[in-house]
């Protein structure tokens, strides 16, 4: 129903209610008035004719009738009667209703009216209501008898009907007036509003519309450029990303700075092995690097990394299909402890995640963090070959690097992406080095987050702690001549996932995984894939399985949950304790529900390479992602990508960035164990039709909003920024530098 109609309906209901209440109140009051009026009137008539009546009382019936006829001359008086004190009728006028005889009145008087003079009552006759009064006639203080007067009340009903009609007319006129005025006011306000908005959109920004205009313009620009891009090439893919780089950025390579390397060389008893780390960052960025080429600068953390790199730490990757360079930076144990385990993962990680872990800030960790950021910034500068390179700085390990790079390369385009949530300004405020962190990030040309909420939080933090100007219309922070844009870029995964090319069919994966886990062929299987991290809600996940078995007995003995948990950051006590707690919890649940060979929880605590992970995704009935707080969570998107059979159900925490994109998942609050347990049951019972409908929709979303689009959008925005800066004269055409520059 249109808004205006709803409003009018409400208005009419309100007026009708007021009229009804008014009508009842008015009728009651007038009624009371009329009754008082009649009593007074009857008394007045009898008192006025008192002498006449007294005289005629002596004379007898004839004289009394005349006197009574005189009294009843008023058209509202129906009739009158004279009664002796003992109830004898002495005289009566012709129209007096005989229902109210002298004895009848005497009986009523003795029940209720003794002592009241005049005594009055309202009675119902077949011809309508009447008002009866009995007044004592006295002479020299001695009572002679009573006069009964009957008033016709039909005129009262007529008056009530007239009042009702008047009120109805008033209601009708008022309603009509109010509705007309409302409609005119609404039209006028709408006209003023639209003309103001039009003026605002055409550049004449009024104060009221300023924030709205900024949003509308940004939206229009984004939609236009998206449409333009779609028109030029459909979904994003590696070719389109490459051509974006060459057309928009004149073929420049990109340099990624990320702590985690995409390929780790490890010594094993069988020789050197290449491992793919369990990292959302690597999952997302490695395909981008393969598409674009360039250099990935990272910490060389593998035991065989040094022996597989050249003297300057370079190695060509991916192994066997070399297309870009990995530049490894070496860190001492002290540096790694202070910068990575200490400040990054005991300080910033719990600071940014609402998972109820207290951040630890140590001055010596901070010193390492500053030194290591400088070391990596230097390594990046060594890799550049122009004055205005494109550098993608990744994550919370490198909050200071953007400014450090900017100091050496003022013309660089630095795109920093923060892979974890950015919390409220209040929370950021507890970091002793909050200004340094924010200032470091503002060395970037663009600071990217997963969601608009994180962007807003970042802008609030800048507002609270920094000297700068915030351009809210452009979502930019201005410090002197430099501006940093703050933008949401929800990260994703490659599409199609290259690991799937060599994997067996879903049917084969179902059989092989069940065999591997020692499960019957028809067992129902759920999977969880994570680093063993307290933000992932692994304990809550296992408790939800416990809840499922408690509340839905039909799944006991039939449902198994396989948790693949990659050990992570084990030098930190909190991670080791989590490991122990998860193990104890799995044992406890298995003891409660296990029987013969059946164990509801299978905990696989080790690193699993992507082909194994994808086989598990394909084999499962459901995947449960229960993060307590997560910037995006790419496991959810990987599960969807793995299910080319279009079946399987994703149960997803509402506290992940992914929950905004994958709305067809069963979205749960992981802290609400009952709800999560029921969601697992619903997933296991879901008919295939519904599974397919949900999965197809999520697959469309992930395939369209893939990681090439994520990177492409950042690069296009970067290109646009460079173009503007060149036009405004701050940059010259790209200049090729010699390597000596670093
Ligand atoms: O979520 C932040 C992040 O850097 C991810 O990108 C990645 O999945 C994870 O942390 C990896 O952590 P680490 O590199 O410490 O193993």
Boltz pocket constraint, residues with backbone or C-beta under 6 A from the ligand:
constraints:
  - pocket:
      binder: B
      contacts: [[A, 259], [A, 260], [A, 278], [A, 279], [A, 280], [A, 281], [A, 282], [A, 395], [A, 419], [A, 420], [A, 568], [A, 569], [A, 631]]
      max_distance: 6.0
